[in-house]
Amino acid sequence: MKTAYITGTKIYLRPLDRADINETYLSWLNDPEVNRFLEAGLSTHTLSSLEQYYEQVAGSADTRFMAVVEENTDLHIGNVKLEPINWTHRTAVFGIMIGNKSKWGKGYGTEATRLAVEYAFGDLDLRKVSLGVMVKNVAAIKTYQRLGFVTEGTKRQEVLLEGKFEDVHWMGLLRDEYQSSNPDTHERRH
């Protein structure tokens, strides 16, 4: 196992590295089912464009781009990111993609979100994590609500999805709210 930022029960989050920029990751980005609710789904990606994006964010102080890795197999199954991080206001925007479809519906996305939030509030000392989620992505909204995120507003007709402009909820979670609603969260670092 490579050095992890934070470890859970089924997965761990570690820095995304150059070896992760490969055909498997590229296939996730170009799979309409995987990226249905992602902005990445509006473009066709190449290995070259993926490498350029990696180079752009890998060295950025305002980004934490992390691989979601299955604990018992060390299999890279997706990514999470905190980007941009505003160090003055101590806020970040969260994003997630579980690209390996065989891992869907098994709690990996929920655990990855929880771990990213714990990393943001603990290690990075941020005070708020926000995210945008398409209103039609009901499963994701339920996951975020379970973790304590609240809808702060709705951006009307914000994104193009399957030929129609759809609304996006803007959700946020404050560190104090998360800690009070999850008193026994714990982190294991390697």
Secondary structure, 3 states (H helix, E strand, C coil): CCCCCEECCCEEEEECCHHHCCHHHHHHHCCCCCCCCCHHHHCCCCHHHHHHHHHHHHCCCCCEEEEEEECCCCCEEEEEEEEEEECCCCEEEEEEEECCHHHCCCCHHHHHHHHHHHHHHCCCCCCEEEEEEECCCHHHHHHHHHCCCEEEEEEEEEEEECCEEEEEEEEEEEHHHHHHHCCCCCCECC
